[in-house]
């Protein structure tokens, strides 16, 4: 009995899993996720009303998702539309694209969350591919300091950190991890993100701990925060963080910059050149992503998660413009990421430099700006030295299909317009229209 108890404490399976090469873990997880996606798991189709401030009839949003991850993507809009949700159908994944084909002509915007591997085969160029989440990495200076951009962009936070007089130390003790998970990470995640909190399991977070360790942030000798880290692919990877008792006010007292400044120091001590600042929403004005940008972090392209969001609008109208204006997106553009920014009202073109500085981020391929009052695509010249090399494209308000075709045909000339191209024929959808 003592041997059984001892083995249960060691958690041999967890130890083996944590020490399995990340590439093998990723491959196994991808196979499992793919298997789940094709194992007849139903997808829910729901309809939402989009308000019209001018008193006109409301618009219509169609959502296809297993749960409500789309709510996280569109969280700036969600409070105003959530109560209008109506069930449309529950479908197995092969029937979803056809159902959306029948619903899209009667909707203003369609948003589907779908397995990326299946989506490549099932969704055509009428849909814009948006990553479920994006990753950000910052270079670690050789002298062990913080990046030069952080000295400018994080000046106020750094002054708070100096006054707080915090320090850090590492722990590999299982009991410390359990304390961090239950007393810091879980309550902090719930307090900070509310209904959108994605609390990872004890086993998942412990995998990161076993691969790396726990960094305590101390005020004197008292842990006020902590973060789980590991070393993967030549980078210090931040898994999760938390504060004592979940107190989010500690972030304003130096803990927020401490997590990053101390992570740069730890990365240099461990001999790695990059600091991976973990995942964020694929939204350019998201506060978390903007915070990472001020540290000099660059977004990474490629398929980093198992799912994408697929957005479609057959007509560019005021409802589409308003939602996208409040949700500037990072989108898949080849093997990289580009930004899509929409303005829903007349835009002063002498403000382009300011707009570019606001939304440009290291790692993006292009920044597309859709302006409803523009007649044809343009590539303007920017004068601000911070964004002078940015590939900025101004586009008129167009359907999602026309936009994806523009992305695929834009060249590198000073001005670019869409070449003539006949619309690709699509088979007429089969089946009876779904009830709206």
C-alpha positions as CSV (number, residue, x, y, z in Angstrom):
1,X,0.0,0.0,0.0
2,X,2.9,2.4,0.8
3,X,4.3,1.7,-2.7
4,X,1.0,2.4,-4.4
5,X,0.6,5.7,-2.4
6,X,4.2,6.7,-3.2
7,X,3.6,6.0,-7.0
8,X,0.4,8.1,-6.9
9,X,2.3,11.0,-5.4
10,X,5.1,10.7,-8.0
11,X,2.4,10.8,-10.8
12,X,4.6,8.8,-13.2
13,X,2.4,9.3,-16.2
14,X,2.5,13.1,-15.7
15,X,6.3,13.0,-15.4
16,X,6.7,11.1,-18.6
17,X,4.3,13.3,-20.5
18,X,6.0,16.5,-19.3
19,X,9.4,15.2,-20.5
20,X,8.1,14.0,-23.8
21,X,9.6,16.2,-26.7
22,X,7.2,19.1,-27.4
23,X,7.1,18.2,-31.1
24,X,5.8,14.7,-30.3
25,X,3.2,16.1,-27.8
26,X,2.0,18.6,-30.4
27,X,1.7,15.9,-33.0
28,X,-0.3,13.6,-30.7
29,X,-2.5,16.5,-29.5
30,X,-3.2,17.5,-33.1
31,X,-4.2,13.9,-34.0
32,X,-6.5,13.8,-31.0
33,X,-8.1,17.2,-31.8
34,X,-8.6,16.1,-35.4
35,X,-10.2,12.9,-34.3
36,X,-12.5,14.8,-32.0
37,X,-13.5,17.2,-34.8
38,X,-14.4,14.3,-37.2
39,X,-16.0,12.2,-34.5
40,X,-19.5,13.6,-35.1
41,X,-19.3,16.4,-32.5
42,X,-22.3,18.7,-33.2
43,X,-21.8,22.3,-34.0
44,X,-24.4,24.8,-32.9
45,X,-25.8,27.4,-35.3
46,X,-27.3,30.5,-33.6
47,X,-28.7,33.8,-34.9
48,X,-28.2,37.2,-33.3
49,X,-29.7,40.6,-33.9
50,X,-27.4,43.6,-34.6
51,X,-28.8,46.9,-33.4
52,X,-29.2,49.8,-35.8
53,X,-28.7,53.1,-34.0
54,X,-30.5,55.0,-36.7
55,X,-33.8,53.2,-36.1
56,X,-33.5,51.0,-39.2
57,X,-34.2,47.3,-39.1
58,X,-31.6,45.3,-37.1
59,X,-28.9,43.4,-38.8
60,X,-28.3,39.7,-38.5
61,X,-25.3,37.7,-37.3
62,X,-25.0,33.9,-37.8
63,X,-22.6,32.1,-35.5
64,X,-21.4,28.5,-35.8
65,X,-19.4,27.2,-32.8
66,X,-19.2,24.3,-30.4
67,X,-19.4,26.7,-27.5
68,X,-19.1,30.4,-27.4
69,X,-15.5,31.2,-28.3
70,X,-16.9,33.6,-30.9
71,X,-18.1,35.7,-28.0
72,X,-14.5,36.1,-26.9
73,X,-13.5,37.3,-30.4
74,X,-16.4,39.8,-30.6
75,X,-16.5,40.7,-26.9
76,X,-16.8,44.4,-27.6
77,X,-20.1,43.7,-29.3
78,X,-21.3,40.7,-27.3
79,X,-23.1,42.5,-24.4
80,X,-25.4,44.2,-26.9
81,X,-26.3,41.1,-28.8
82,X,-26.1,38.2,-26.5
83,X,-29.7,38.3,-25.3
84,X,-31.0,38.2,-28.8
85,X,-29.5,34.8,-29.6
86,X,-31.8,32.2,-31.2
87,X,-31.2,28.6,-31.9
88,X,-31.1,27.7,-35.6
89,X,-29.7,24.2,-35.8
90,X,-27.3,21.6,-34.4
91,X,-25.3,20.0,-37.2
92,X,-22.5,17.6,-37.6
93,X,-19.4,19.2,-39.1
94,X,-19.8,18.0,-42.7
95,X,-23.2,19.9,-42.9
96,X,-22.0,23.2,-41.6
97,X,-20.5,24.8,-44.7
98,X,-23.6,24.0,-46.8
99,X,-25.9,25.3,-44.0
100,X,-23.9,28.6,-43.9
101,X,-24.2,28.9,-47.7
102,X,-28.0,28.8,-47.3
103,X,-28.0,31.3,-44.4
104,X,-25.3,33.8,-45.6
105,X,-27.5,35.5,-48.2
106,X,-30.0,36.4,-45.4
107,X,-27.3,37.6,-42.9
108,X,-25.0,40.5,-42.6
109,X,-22.1,38.6,-41.1
110,X,-21.3,34.9,-40.6
111,X,-18.7,33.8,-38.1
112,X,-17.7,30.1,-37.8
113,X,-15.2,28.5,-35.5
114,X,-13.9,25.4,-37.3
115,X,-11.0,23.0,-37.2
116,X,-8.2,24.6,-39.3
117,X,-7.3,21.4,-41.1
118,X,-10.9,20.7,-42.1
119,X,-11.6,24.4,-42.8
120,X,-8.9,24.5,-45.5
121,X,-11.0,22.0,-47.4
122,X,-14.5,23.1,-46.6
123,X,-14.3,26.9,-46.6
124,X,-13.5,28.8,-49.9
125,X,-12.4,32.3,-50.7
126,X,-15.7,33.7,-49.5
127,X,-14.3,33.4,-46.0
128,X,-11.5,35.3,-44.2
129,X,-9.4,33.1,-42.0
130,X,-8.8,34.6,-38.5
131,X,-6.5,32.7,-36.1
132,X,-8.1,31.6,-32.9
133,X,-5.2,33.2,-31.0
134,X,-1.8,34.7,-31.8
135,X,1.5,34.3,-30.2
136,X,4.1,37.1,-29.5
137,X,7.8,36.9,-29.0
138,X,10.4,39.5,-28.0
139,X,14.1,39.4,-28.5
140,X,16.2,39.2,-25.4
141,X,19.0,41.8,-25.4
142,X,22.5,40.3,-25.0
143,X,23.3,42.5,-22.0
144,X,20.4,41.1,-20.0
145,X,18.4,44.3,-20.1
146,X,15.0,44.9,-21.5
147,X,14.4,45.8,-25.2
148,X,14.9,49.4,-26.2
149,X,11.3,49.8,-27.2
150,X,10.2,48.7,-23.7
151,X,12.2,51.5,-22.2
152,X,10.0,54.0,-24.2
153,X,6.7,52.2,-24.2
154,X,6.8,50.9,-20.6
155,X,8.4,53.9,-18.9
156,X,5.6,54.4,-16.4
157,X,5.4,50.7,-15.5
158,X,9.1,50.5,-15.1
159,X,9.1,53.5,-12.6
160,X,6.3,51.7,-10.6
161,X,8.5,48.5,-10.6
162,X,11.5,50.4,-9.3
163,X,9.5,51.8,-6.4
164,X,7.9,48.4,-5.6
165,X,11.4,46.9,-4.9
166,X,10.3,43.4,-5.9
167,X,12.6,40.5,-6.6
168,X,12.3,37.0,-8.0
169,X,13.4,33.4,-7.3
170,X,12.8,30.0,-8.8
171,X,11.1,27.0,-7.3
172,X,10.8,23.4,-8.5
173,X,8.9,22.2,-5.4
174,X,5.6,20.4,-6.2
175,X,4.0,21.9,-3.1
176,X,4.9,25.4,-4.3
177,X,3.3,24.6,-7.6
178,X,0.1,23.4,-6.0
179,X,0.0,26.6,-3.9
180,X,0.5,28.8,-7.0
181,X,-2.2,27.0,-9.0
182,X,-4.9,27.0,-6.4
183,X,-4.2,30.3,-4.6
184,X,-2.9,32.5,-7.4
185,X,-3.5,31.3,-11.0
186,X,-7.2,30.1,-10.7
187,X,-8.6,33.1,-8.8
188,X,-6.5,35.6,-10.8
189,X,-7.7,34.2,-14.2
190,X,-11.3,34.3,-13.1
191,X,-11.0,37.8,-11.6
192,X,-9.3,39.2,-14.6
193,X,-11.2,37.7,-17.5
194,X,-14.6,37.1,-16.0
195,X,-17.0,35.1,-18.2
196,X,-14.2,34.8,-20.8
197,X,-11.8,33.1,-18.4
198,X,-10.1,30.0,-19.8
199,X,-8.8,28.3,-16.7
200,X,-6.4,25.5,-17.7
201,X,-6.4,22.2,-15.9
202,X,-4.1,21.4,-13.0
203,X,-2.5,18.7,-15.2
204,X,-1.9,21.0,-18.1
205,X,-0.2,23.8,-16.1
206,X,1.8,21.2,-14.2
207,X,3.2,20.0,-17.5
208,X,4.8,23.5,-18.0
209,X,6.0,23.4,-14.4
210,X,7.7,20.1,-14.9
211,X,9.3,21.2,-18.1
212,X,10.6,24.4,-16.6
213,X,9.7,25.7,-13.2
214,X,7.9,28.4,-11.2
215,X,9.1,31.9,-10.9
216,X,8.0,33.5,-7.6
217,X,7.7,37.3,-7.5
218,X,8.5,38.4,-3.9
219,X,7.8,41.4,-1.8
220,X,10.5,40.9,0.8
221,X,10.0,37.2,1.5
222,X,6.3,37.0,0.7
223,X,5.2,35.7,-2.7
224,X,2.8,38.2,-4.2
225,X,2.7,36.6,-7.7
226,X,4.1,33.8,-9.8
227,X,4.5,32.5,-13.3
228,X,5.1,29.2,-14.9
229,X,7.8,29.0,-17.5
230,X,9.6,26.4,-19.7
231,X,12.3,26.4,-22.4
232,X,11.0,25.4,-25.9
233,X,12.3,26.1,-29.4
234,X,15.1,28.3,-28.1
235,X,12.7,30.6,-26.2
236,X,11.6,31.2,-22.6
237,X,7.9,30.4,-22.8
238,X,5.4,32.0,-20.4
239,X,2.6,29.5,-19.7
240,X,0.4,31.2,-17.1
241,X,0.7,33.7,-14.3
242,X,-1.3,34.7,-11.2
243,X,-1.3,37.0,-8.1
244,X,-1.8,36.3,-4.5
245,X,-5.5,35.6,-3.8
246,X,-6.2,36.6,-7.4
247,X,-5.8,40.3,-6.5
248,X,-5.7,42.1,-9.9
249,X,-4.8,45.4,-8.1
250,X,-1.4,44.0,-7.6
251,X,-0.7,44.4,-11.3
252,X,-0.8,48.2,-10.8
253,X,1.7,47.9,-8.0
254,X,4.6,46.7,-10.0
255,X,3.7,43.0,-10.5
256,X,2.7,43.3,-14.2
257,X,6.0,44.8,-15.4
258,X,7.9,42.6,-12.9
259,X,6.6,39.4,-14.6
260,X,8.1,40.6,-17.9
261,X,11.3,42.3,-16.7
262,X,12.2,39.3,-14.5
263,X,11.4,36.9,-17.4
264,X,13.9,38.8,-19.6
265,X,16.5,38.4,-16.9
266,X,15.7,34.7,-16.5
267,X,15.9,34.1,-20.2
268,X,19.3,35.6,-20.3
269,X,20.5,33.5,-17.4
270,X,19.2,30.4,-19.1
271,X,21.0,31.3,-22.3
272,X,18.0,31.8,-24.7
273,X,17.5,34.6,-27.1
274,X,13.7,35.1,-27.1
275,X,10.9,35.5,-24.6
276,X,7.6,34.0,-25.7
277,X,4.9,36.2,-24.1
278,X,2.1,33.6,-24.8
279,X,-1.2,33.8,-26.6
280,X,-3.5,36.8,-27.1
281,X,-6.8,37.5,-28.9
282,X,-6.3,38.1,-32.6
283,X,-7.5,41.7,-32.2
284,X,-5.2,44.6,-32.8
285,X,-6.7,46.9,-30.2
286,X,-6.8,44.1,-27.5
287,X,-5.3,45.5,-24.3
288,X,-3.1,42.4,-23.7
289,X,-1.7,42.4,-27.3
290,X,-1.0,46.2,-27.1
291,X,0.8,45.6,-23.8
292,X,3.1,43.1,-25.5
293,X,3.7,45.4,-28.4
294,X,5.0,48.0,-26.0
295,X,7.6,45.4,-24.9
296,X,8.8,45.1,-28.5
297,X,7.1,41.7,-29.1
298,X,6.4,40.5,-32.7
299,X,3.4,38.4,-33.6
300,X,4.1,35.0,-35.2
301,X,2.3,33.7,-38.2
302,X,1.5,30.1,-39.2
303,X,-1.2,27.9,-37.7
304,X,-0.4,28.0,-34.0
305,X,-3.8,26.6,-32.7
306,X,-6.1,23.9,-33.9
307,X,-9.0,26.1,-34.9
308,X,-9.7,29.3,-36.9
309,X,-12.5,31.7,-37.1
310,X,-14.0,32.0,-40.6
311,X,-15.7,35.4,-41.3
312,X,-17.9,36.0,-44.3
313,X,-20.0,38.9,-45.5
314,X,-21.6,38.9,-48.9
315,X,-22.4,42.7,-48.8
316,X,-20.3,45.3,-47.1
317,X,-22.9,47.4,-45.1
318,X,-23.2,49.5,-42.0
319,X,-23.5,46.5,-39.7
320,X,-20.4,44.8,-41.0
321,X,-18.5,48.1,-41.0
322,X,-19.5,48.8,-37.3
323,X,-18.5,45.4,-36.0
324,X,-15.1,45.3,-37.9
325,X,-14.4,48.9,-36.9
326,X,-14.6,47.9,-33.3
327,X,-12.7,44.7,-33.9
328,X,-9.6,45.3,-36.0
329,X,-8.4,41.8,-36.8
330,X,-5.2,39.9,-37.4
331,X,-5.8,37.5,-40.3
332,X,-4.0,34.7,-42.0
333,X,-2.3,36.1,-45.1
334,X,-0.3,33.3,-46.7
335,X,2.1,31.9,-44.0
336,X,2.1,35.2,-42.2
337,X,-0.4,37.5,-40.4
338,X,-1.8,40.8,-41.7
339,X,-4.0,43.3,-40.0
340,X,-7.5,44.3,-41.2
341,X,-8.7,47.7,-40.0
342,X,-12.1,49.1,-41.0
343,X,-13.4,52.6,-40.7
344,X,-17.2,53.0,-40.5
345,X,-17.2,56.8,-41.1
346,X,-15.4,59.2,-43.4
347,X,-11.7,59.2,-42.7
348,X,-9.2,62.0,-43.0
349,X,-6.3,60.7,-45.1
350,X,-3.8,63.0,-43.4
351,X,-4.3,60.8,-40.3
352,X,-2.9,57.7,-42.0
353,X,0.4,57.9,-40.2
354,X,-1.3,58.0,-36.8
355,X,-3.5,55.1,-37.8
356,X,-0.5,53.0,-39.0
357,X,1.4,53.7,-35.7
358,X,-1.6,52.6,-33.7
359,X,-2.2,49.3,-35.5
360,X,1.1,48.3,-37.0
361,X,3.0,45.5,-35.1
362,X,6.3,43.7,-35.7
363,X,5.7,40.5,-37.5
364,X,2.7,41.5,-39.7
365,X,3.0,41.2,-43.4
366,X,0.6,44.1,-44.4
367,X,-2.0,46.4,-42.9
368,X,-5.2,46.5,-44.9
369,X,-7.4,49.6,-44.2
370,X,-11.0,49.3,-45.6
371,X,-12.6,52.7,-46.1
372,X,-16.3,52.8,-47.3
373,X,-15.8,56.1,-49.1
374,X,-12.8,55.0,-51.2
375,X,-13.3,54.3,-54.9
376,X,-10.3,52.0,-55.6
377,X,-7.3,50.4,-53.9
378,X,-4.3,52.6,-53.1
379,X,-0.9,52.2,-51.5
380,X,-0.1,55.4,-49.8
381,X,3.4,56.6,-48.7
382,X,3.8,57.0,-45.0
383,X,6.1,59.6,-43.5
384,X,6.4,58.7,-39.9
385,X,9.8,56.9,-39.5
386,X,8.2,54.3,-37.2
387,X,6.0,53.0,-40.0
388,X,7.7,54.2,-43.2
389,X,8.4,50.7,-44.3
390,X,5.0,49.3,-43.5
391,X,3.1,47.8,-46.4
392,X,-0.2,49.7,-46.0
393,X,-3.1,49.1,-48.4
394,X,-6.2,51.2,-48.6
395,X,-9.2,49.4,-49.9
396,X,-12.9,50.3,-50.6
397,X,-15.6,48.6,-48.6
398,X,-16.0,45.2,-50.3
399,X,-17.4,41.8,-49.7
400,X,-15.2,39.2,-47.9
401,X,-14.7,37.3,-51.1
402,X,-13.6,40.3,-53.1
403,X,-11.2,41.2,-50.2
404,X,-9.6,37.7,-50.2
405,X,-9.1,38.0,-53.9
406,X,-7.5,41.4,-53.5
407,X,-5.1,39.9,-50.9
408,X,-4.0,37.2,-53.3
409,X,-3.5,39.5,-56.3
410,X,-1.9,42.6,-54.8
411,X,1.6,43.3,-56.1
412,X,4.4,45.5,-54.9
413,X,3.7,48.5,-57.2
414,X,3.2,51.9,-55.6
415,X,-0.5,51.7,-56.4
416,X,-2.4,48.5,-56.8
417,X,-5.9,47.8,-58.1
418,X,-7.8,44.6,-58.4
419,X,-7.3,43.0,-61.8
420,X,-10.4,41.9,-63.7
421,X,-11.3,38.4,-62.6
422,X,-14.6,36.6,-63.3
423,X,-16.4,35.4,-60.2
424,X,-15.8,31.7,-59.6
425,X,-19.0,29.7,-60.0
426,X,-20.3,27.9,-56.9
427,X,-22.6,25.0,-56.9
428,X,-26.1,25.8,-55.9
429,X,-26.6,24.8,-52.2
430,X,-28.7,21.7,-51.7
431,X,-31.4,21.1,-49.2
432,X,-34.2,23.3,-47.8
433,X,-33.4,26.7,-46.3
434,X,-32.9,26.7,-42.6
435,X,-35.4,28.7,-40.5
436,X,-34.0,32.1,-39.6
